[in-house]
């Protein structure tokens, strides 16, 4: 049990370090690009394809760590002996656990979108957090209305955001199926013989 907690603590520390480091690195890249743009006003202030791909990859790692944390919480809840015993007694309790799993999964997705929104706002690509979150949510869910866009030289970042959203949507779907399947198995294993 002590080893498990220390791994969870390590995961949280890594998550915190990444969440602090990504915007700082990205801001430094923007500052370098802005200096280049000041020298050539018609040039785009993009930090370059490599940096944009690096930011996308770092955000993918960060959101995966966030989703892993949510997945660990849901898994621990579904396999805790006290919870399993409590759920085995009534269908309404199993429904409550499924709703809790769905809520935590939704929290995970909203957290992913918020991380992207904070990054985009931190890079001064949007004037408000509301616009940043709106763009993040529209791109993350691949709805993409197109009414709010990144500056043209930053478009590649939206590709990373959309790919990240597709991966997290699949992960979340699998997690929800896992929760429902576990509750159905619990119901079938505890069914009284007729």
C-alpha angles and dihedrals in degrees: 000000000000091000091051092052093049090052090050089049091049090050091052092048091051090048091051093048092050093047090054097041102048098062092043092052091045092049090052089052090049091050090053091047091048090054089053090047091052089057092049108027095190092054119098117254093229117138089224138268094280093054092045091051089046092052090048092049093047091050090049089054092046094049091046089054090049091050091047089056092051090046091051092051092049092045093049090049092050094050102037105119093226092052093045091050091046092049094047091068102060139020091223090061092052088050090052091052090049091050090048090051091049091049093050090047091052089048088054092053094045089048090053092051091046092052089054091045091052090049093049091047091045089055089053091239090133130035095223139031088234093060090042092052092045092053091044093051094045092049096038091054090042091235090124104179090181095222092114117040141175117247108277095254090055097051092108088067089062089058090056090048093051093047089049090052093051092052094047092047089055092046092050092048091052090049092052091048088051092053094047092045092050092051092048090050089050090052093048093046092052098043112129114238115248 
